[in-house]
Amino acid sequence: MHALGSVFLQTFCTLLEEEGNRNLELTRLMTRLSHTVAYTFQAKGRVLGGKKEMPCFLTKLTRDVFPFAETAKNSRAAGLSATSLVHTDGIRTRMPSIG
């Protein structure tokens, strides 16, 4: 195991740090991640030498999702964002039992 984590997670973090990738729709971001991992890395050693790690991204999403997008009025992130999935209506407030 690598000290910095898997190649998949290292590449994912690097992609999020690069300019413009935070505003990508989730499936586009995962496609770039899969491409980078597949064509950049391969295993070393006797047992796994030359083998590649290939992420498999399966989704049943029916709308565009922008989980890492910056919230701005002029942003292209017109689909869902992670914070837009949280609804505050219908949430019960907790009443103190001692009071």
N, C-alpha and C positions, 0 to 999 in steps of 0.2 A: 504494500500500500504506500502511496506517495504521501509525504509529510504535509503537502498543501491540499490534499483531497483528490478526488477523481479528476480525470481529464475533462469529463463532462462538466463538473461544477466549476473547475478553474476557467474553462472556456466560457461558460455561462456568465460568470462574474466579469470576465474581461469584456464580453460583448455589451453588458449593461453599462460598463464604464466608458465605452467608446461613444463619441458624439453621435447623437441622433438615434441610437438603438433603443433608448428608453421609450421613445414615442412610436415604436413599431407595434403593429397588431401581433397578438400572441403567436399565431401560426407562422407568420413571417419571421419572427424572432427565433422560433424553434427550428425553422428551415435553415436559417443562417447558422444556428448552433450545430445542427446535424452535419451540414456541409463542412464546417470548420473542423469538427472532430473527426469526420471520416477521411478528409484529405490532408490533415496535418499530422496526425498522431498514429503511431503503431507501437505495439508492445516490444519489449526487449527481453532477452533471456533465452534459455534453452527450451523451456516448455512452451511459452507463448510467443516466442520471437516471430515478428512479422505479422502477428494477428492485429486486427483493428477493433476498436470499440465503436459500435454504431448505435446511436440512440434510436429508439422507436417511439414516435410521437403519435398517439391515437387520440382523436377528439370526437366528441359528439356535440360540439358547440354549434349553435345556429345563428349566433351574432358575433360581430367583431368584438374582441376583448382587448383592452389596453391596460394591463395590470401595473405597468411601471411608468405610465405616461405622466408628464408634468401637467398639472391642471392649469390651463390658460385658455382665454377666450378664443384666441386665434390658433389653437392647437388642432391638428388634423384628427385627434383622437375623439371622434364623434360617437363611437360605440360605447361599450361598457368600460368603466374603470373599476378598480377594486373597491373604492369608497362608494361608488354608486350602487353597489349591491347591498349596502347596509341600509335598512329602512328603520327609521325611528318611530314611525307610527305603529300602533298596536303593541308596543313594548310595555309590559306591566312594570310599574315602579314598585320597589320593595318597601313595605311598611315595617318600621321597627316593632319588634315584639314586646319590648319593654319601653314604656314611655310615659 
